[in-house]
């Protein structure tokens, strides 16, 4: 699969999740799960673009306007990362969380629109068909690896963290009662 098809597929997947989240009311139980899926998908997507795709375009860009377009894409990624961090920092109150998710969605949709027109056009100009294919395969492999590592890491970390917290909380309650 060529890199542009891979990225478009990611864009459509995230857009579908964002649309589903948009349909939810504040406090809907589905929102938390959707937000987690969106966060993971965007994190992996941005990482592979920044590691493989954008550097190649930046390196090949001869005109300053093309370089500005690539740096704009990096900057939009930074904004999305900050919005993801905001989402992760807390899910309450429900109306605030829903608003944060909406703002993330608006920014992602803007980025996708610009990327699929400007950046993809630049890639078609600067990269040969074979390079687009090779880059797509390389990025697909990296995506699979990151997704698997993310799943495995989440399984290992969560129980230990919860156990440590519950021990601290239980101990604090016991100490208060005995005083």
C-alpha positions in Angstrom: 0.0 0.0 0.0 1.4 3.4 -0.9 1.9 6.0 1.9 -0.9 8.2 0.7 -3.4 5.4 0.8 -2.2 4.3 4.3 -2.6 7.9 5.6 -6.0 8.4 4.0 -7.2 5.1 5.6 -6.0 6.4 9.0 -7.8 9.7 8.4 -11.1 8.0 7.6 -10.8 5.7 10.7 -10.2 8.7 13.0 -12.9 10.7 11.3 -15.5 8.0 11.9 -14.5 7.8 15.6 -14.8 11.6 15.8 -18.2 11.6 14.1 -19.4 9.0 16.5 -18.2 11.0 19.5 -19.9 14.1 18.1 -23.2 12.3 18.1 -22.9 11.5 21.8 -24.4 13.7 24.5 -22.1 14.9 27.4 -21.9 12.1 29.9 -22.6 9.4 27.4 -20.7 6.3 28.6 -19.3 5.7 25.1 -17.4 9.0 25.0 -14.6 7.8 27.3 -13.9 4.7 25.2 -14.1 6.6 21.9 -11.7 9.3 23.3 -9.2 6.5 24.2 -9.4 5.0 20.7 -9.0 8.5 19.1 -6.1 9.3 21.3 -4.3 6.0 20.5 -5.0 6.2 16.7 -3.8 9.9 16.5 -0.7 9.2 18.6 0.4 6.4 16.4 -0.5 8.2 13.2 1.3 11.4 14.1 4.4 9.4 15.2 4.8 7.5 12.0 4.2 10.7 9.9 6.8 12.6 11.9 9.3 9.8 11.8 9.1 8.8 8.1 6.9 11.0 6.0 7.5 14.6 7.0 11.3 14.3 7.2 11.5 12.9 3.7 9.3 15.8 2.4 11.3 18.4 4.3 14.6 17.0 3.0 13.3 17.0 -0.6 11.7 20.4 -0.5 13.7 22.9 -2.5 11.3 25.9 -2.3 10.8 27.7 1.0 7.0 27.6 0.5 7.1 23.8 0.4 9.2 23.7 3.6 6.7 26.1 5.3 3.9 23.7 4.4 5.7 20.8 6.0 6.6 22.8 9.1 2.9 23.8 9.3 2.0 20.1 9.4 4.4 19.5 12.2 3.0 22.5 14.1 -0.6 21.2 13.7 0.6 17.9 15.1 1.9 19.7 18.2 -1.4 21.3 18.7 -3.2 17.9 18.4 -0.8 16.4 20.9 -1.6 19.2 23.4 -5.3 18.7 22.9 -4.8 14.9 23.5 -2.9 15.7 26.7 -5.8 17.9 27.8 -8.2 15.1 27.2 -6.1 12.7 29.1 -5.8 15.1 32.1 -9.4 14.6 33.1 -12.8 13.5 31.9 -14.9 15.7 34.1 -17.1 17.6 34.0 -18.9 15.8 31.2 -19.7 19.1 29.3 -16.0 20.2 29.4 -14.8 16.8 28.2 -17.3 16.9 25.3 -16.1 20.4 24.4 -12.5 19.4 24.4 -13.2 16.4 22.2 -15.1 18.7 19.8 -12.1 21.1 19.6 -9.8 18.1 19.0 -12.1 16.9 16.2 -12.2 20.3 14.5 -8.4 20.6 14.6 -7.9 17.1 13.3 -10.4 17.7 10.4 -8.7 21.0 9.5 -5.3 19.3 9.5 -6.5 16.3 7.4 -8.1 18.7 4.8 -4.8 20.6 4.4 -2.6 17.5 4.5 -4.6 15.7 1.9 -4.5 18.6 -0.5 -1.2 20.4 0.1 1.1 17.8 1.7 -0.1 14.9 -0.4 0.3 17.1 -3.6 3.8 17.9 -2.5 4.5 14.1 -1.9 3.3 13.3 -5.4 5.7 16.0 -6.8 8.7 15.0 -4.8 8.6 11.2 -4.5 8.6 8.6 -7.2 5.8 6.0 -7.3 8.1 3.3 -6.0 9.2 5.6 -3.1 5.5 6.1 -2.1 5.0 2.4 -2.1 8.1 1.6 -0.1 7.4 4.4 2.4 3.8 3.1 2.8 5.1 -0.4 3.6 7.7 0.9 6.0 5.1 3.0 7.8 2.5 0.2 7.9 5.1 -2.0 9.6 6.0 0.7 12.1 2.3 1.3 12.8 1.7 -2.4 13.5 4.7 -2.5 15.8 3.6 0.7 17.7 0.0 -0.5 18.0 1.1 -3.9 19.4 3.6 -2.2 21.8 0.9 0.2 23.0 -1.5 -2.7 23.7 1.1 -4.7 25.5 2.4 -1.8 27.5 -1.1 -0.8 28.7 -1.8 -4.4 29.9 1.4 -4.4 32.0 1.1 -1.0 33.5 -2.5 -0.6 34.5 -2.8 -3.4 37.2 0.4 -2.4 39.0 -0.6 1.2 39.1 -4.1 0.5 40.4 -2.8 -1.9 43.1 -0.3 0.7 44.4 -3.0 3.4 44.6 -5.5 1.2 46.4 -2.8 0.2 48.9 -2.1 3.9 49.6 -5.8 4.8 49.9 -6.6 1.8 52.1 -3.7 2.6 54.4 -4.7 6.2 54.7 -8.3 5.3 55.7 -7.0 2.8 58.3 -4.8 5.4 59.9 -7.6 8.0 60.1 -10.0 5.6 61.7 -7.5 4.6 64.4 -6.8 8.1 65.5 
